[in-house]
Amino acid sequence: MSLGQRPDNAVRVSESRIQMRWGDMDAMGHINNTVYFRFLEQVRCDWLETLGYGVSLQTDVSPVLINTACTFLLPMHAPGTAIITMYVTPPGRSSLETFYEIRLDGDDRLFAVGSAKLVWIDLATEKSTPIPQALLDVLP
């Protein structure tokens, strides 16, 4: 399995469409590698917000990103619309692994795959803490 490739037990939870801009390209004329990570971040944050876990310091616990990876399979160019599909695997005590597939609108080819691991922490102690039961109840 390549870095970022989703495992068989991953379940689709979200999909976002993000417009690529001319300024997203690098000197080589393709979408810069850092933009892929922003795509992953955007779909992940949007999904968490739909579950009531948006970015906020007004809470006692919060997810933090502890690692992320992206395997670039084909170059993307602007203009165009990236379609990012997000998957999750069964959660651990305090962690959740997420996986992503990036395609272009109108093109079924896979342009990149990615992954990220989230760990819930107690913001006061900065130590890992169990994923909130309310979130576990809505996870696939």
GUVO-816453 format. One record per residue (C-alpha): residue in one letter; x, y, z. Coordinates in steps of 0.2 Angstrom, whole numbers, plus 5000, padded with zeros to 4 digits. Layout:
! GUVO-816453
<resn = A | px = X | py = Y | pz = Z>
...
This chain:
! GUVO-816453
<resn = M | px = 5000 | py = 5000 | pz = 5000>
<resn = S | px = 5007 | py = 5017 | pz = 4995>
<resn = L | px = 5009 | py = 5031 | pz = 5008>
<resn = G | px = 4991 | py = 5039 | pz = 5010>
<resn = Q | px = 4982 | py = 5025 | pz = 5001>
<resn = R | px = 4966 | py = 5021 | pz = 5010>
<resn = P | px = 4964 | py = 5004 | pz = 5018>
<resn = D | px = 4949 | py = 4993 | pz = 5014>
<resn = N | px = 4940 | py = 4997 | pz = 5031>
<resn = A | px = 4939 | py = 5015 | pz = 5027>
<resn = V | px = 4922 | py = 5023 | pz = 5026>
<resn = R | px = 4918 | py = 5038 | pz = 5015>
<resn = V | px = 4912 | py = 5052 | pz = 5025>
<resn = S | px = 4914 | py = 5068 | pz = 5015>
<resn = E | px = 4917 | py = 5076 | pz = 4998>
<resn = S | px = 4922 | py = 5094 | pz = 4994>
<resn = R | px = 4924 | py = 5103 | pz = 4977>
<resn = I | px = 4938 | py = 5116 | pz = 4977>
<resn = Q | px = 4941 | py = 5128 | pz = 4963>
<resn = M | px = 4960 | py = 5128 | pz = 4958>
<resn = R | px = 4967 | py = 5146 | pz = 4955>
<resn = W | px = 4981 | py = 5152 | pz = 4944>
<resn = G | px = 4990 | py = 5157 | pz = 4959>
<resn = D | px = 4990 | py = 5139 | pz = 4966>
<resn = M | px = 5002 | py = 5134 | pz = 4952>
<resn = D | px = 5021 | py = 5133 | pz = 4954>
<resn = A | px = 5035 | py = 5138 | pz = 4942>
<resn = M | px = 5033 | py = 5120 | pz = 4934>
<resn = G | px = 5015 | py = 5125 | pz = 4929>
<resn = H | px = 5006 | py = 5113 | pz = 4940>
<resn = I | px = 4997 | py = 5114 | pz = 4956>
<resn = N | px = 5010 | py = 5117 | pz = 4970>
<resn = N | px = 5012 | py = 5102 | pz = 4982>
<resn = T | px = 5007 | py = 5113 | pz = 4997>
<resn = V | px = 4990 | py = 5116 | pz = 4989>
<resn = Y | px = 4986 | py = 5098 | pz = 4990>
<resn = F | px = 4988 | py = 5099 | pz = 5009>
<resn = R | px = 4977 | py = 5114 | pz = 5010>
<resn = F | px = 4964 | py = 5103 | pz = 5000>
<resn = L | px = 4965 | py = 5090 | pz = 5013>
<resn = E | px = 4964 | py = 5102 | pz = 5028>
<resn = Q | px = 4949 | py = 5111 | pz = 5020>
<resn = V | px = 4938 | py = 5095 | pz = 5018>
<resn = R | px = 4944 | py = 5088 | pz = 5035>
<resn = C | px = 4939 | py = 5105 | pz = 5044>
<resn = D | px = 4922 | py = 5106 | pz = 5034>
<resn = W | px = 4918 | py = 5088 | pz = 5040>
<resn = L | px = 4922 | py = 5091 | pz = 5058>
<resn = E | px = 4912 | py = 5107 | pz = 5058>
<resn = T | px = 4897 | py = 5098 | pz = 5051>
<resn = L | px = 4899 | py = 5086 | pz = 5066>
<resn = G | px = 4900 | py = 5101 | pz = 5078>
<resn = Y | px = 4918 | py = 5101 | pz = 5081>
<resn = G | px = 4924 | py = 5116 | pz = 5072>
<resn = V | px = 4941 | py = 5125 | pz = 5076>
<resn = S | px = 4938 | py = 5133 | pz = 5093>
<resn = L | px = 4947 | py = 5137 | pz = 5109>
<resn = Q | px = 4930 | py = 5138 | pz = 5118>
<resn = T | px = 4931 | py = 5120 | pz = 5122>
<resn = D | px = 4940 | py = 5108 | pz = 5134>
<resn = V | px = 4945 | py = 5095 | pz = 5121>
<resn = S | px = 4950 | py = 5097 | pz = 5102>
<resn = P | px = 4958 | py = 5087 | pz = 5088>
<resn = V | px = 4975 | py = 5091 | pz = 5083>
<resn = L | px = 4984 | py = 5085 | pz = 5068>
<resn = I | px = 4999 | py = 5074 | pz = 5072>
<resn = N | px = 5004 | py = 5068 | pz = 5054>
<resn = T | px = 4999 | py = 5070 | pz = 5036>
<resn = A | px = 5005 | py = 5063 | pz = 5020>
<resn = C | px = 5001 | py = 5065 | pz = 5001>
<resn = T | px = 5007 | py = 5054 | pz = 4987>
<resn = F | px = 5006 | py = 5064 | pz = 4970>
<resn = L | px = 5001 | py = 5053 | pz = 4956>
<resn = L | px = 4997 | py = 5065 | pz = 4942>
<resn = P | px = 5000 | py = 5084 | pz = 4940>
<resn = M | px = 4985 | py = 5095 | pz = 4941>
<resn = H | px = 4984 | py = 5112 | pz = 4932>
<resn = A | px = 4973 | py = 5127 | pz = 4935>
<resn = P | px = 4959 | py = 5132 | pz = 4930>
<resn = G | px = 4949 | py = 5117 | pz = 4936>
<resn = T | px = 4940 | py = 5110 | pz = 4951>
<resn = A | px = 4948 | py = 5097 | pz = 4962>
<resn = I | px = 4936 | py = 5084 | pz = 4970>
<resn = I | px = 4942 | py = 5078 | pz = 4987>
<resn = T | px = 4934 | py = 5063 | pz = 4995>
<resn = M | px = 4937 | py = 5059 | pz = 5013>
<resn = Y | px = 4937 | py = 5043 | pz = 5022>
<resn = V | px = 4939 | py = 5037 | pz = 5040>
<resn = T | px = 4944 | py = 5021 | pz = 5048>
<resn = P | px = 4937 | py = 5015 | pz = 5065>
<resn = P | px = 4943 | py = 5026 | pz = 5078>
<resn = G | px = 4955 | py = 5022 | pz = 5092>
<resn = R | px = 4954 | py = 5028 | pz = 5110>
<resn = S | px = 4960 | py = 5046 | pz = 5106>
<resn = S | px = 4964 | py = 5045 | pz = 5088>
<resn = L | px = 4956 | py = 5045 | pz = 5071>
<resn = E | px = 4964 | py = 5041 | pz = 5054>
<resn = T | px = 4958 | py = 5050 | pz = 5039>
<resn = F | px = 4962 | py = 5046 | pz = 5020>
<resn = Y | px = 4959 | py = 5056 | pz = 5005>
<resn = E | px = 4957 | py = 5054 | pz = 4986>
<resn = I | px = 4959 | py = 5069 | pz = 4974>
<resn = R | px = 4952 | py = 5069 | pz = 4957>
<resn = L | px = 4947 | py = 5082 | pz = 4945>
<resn = D | px = 4930 | py = 5087 | pz = 4940>
<resn = G | px = 4926 | py = 5078 | pz = 4923>
<resn = D | px = 4941 | py = 5066 | pz = 4925>
<resn = D | px = 4939 | py = 5049 | pz = 4934>
<resn = R | px = 4958 | py = 5047 | pz = 4936>
<resn = L | px = 4966 | py = 5048 | pz = 4953>
<resn = F | px = 4978 | py = 5063 | pz = 4954>
<resn = A | px = 4983 | py = 5061 | pz = 4973>
<resn = V | px = 4980 | py = 5051 | pz = 4989>
<resn = G | px = 4983 | py = 5057 | pz = 5006>
<resn = S | px = 4981 | py = 5053 | pz = 5024>
<resn = A | px = 4981 | py = 5062 | pz = 5041>
<resn = K | px = 4980 | py = 5056 | pz = 5059>
<resn = L | px = 4970 | py = 5067 | pz = 5072>
<resn = V | px = 4972 | py = 5065 | pz = 5091>
<resn = W | px = 4960 | py = 5073 | pz = 5103>
<resn = I | px = 4969 | py = 5082 | pz = 5117>
<resn = D | px = 4964 | py = 5090 | pz = 5133>
<resn = L | px = 4968 | py = 5109 | pz = 5129>
<resn = A | px = 4972 | py = 5112 | pz = 5148>
<resn = T | px = 4984 | py = 5098 | pz = 5150>
<resn = E | px = 4989 | py = 5096 | pz = 5131>
<resn = K | px = 4988 | py = 5077 | pz = 5134>
<resn = S | px = 4978 | py = 5065 | pz = 5123>
<resn = T | px = 4960 | py = 5062 | pz = 5129>
<resn = P | px = 4947 | py = 5050 | pz = 5123>
<resn = I | px = 4937 | py = 5055 | pz = 5108>
<resn = P | px = 4921 | py = 5063 | pz = 5114>
<resn = Q | px = 4907 | py = 5050 | pz = 5115>
<resn = A | px = 4895 | py = 5061 | pz = 5105>
<resn = L | px = 4907 | py = 5061 | pz = 5091>
<resn = L | px = 4910 | py = 5042 | pz = 5092>
<resn = D | px = 4891 | py = 5040 | pz = 5091>
<resn = V | px = 4890 | py = 5048 | pz = 5074>
<resn = L | px = 4906 | py = 5040 | pz = 5067>
<resn = P | px = 4903 | py = 5026 | pz = 5054>
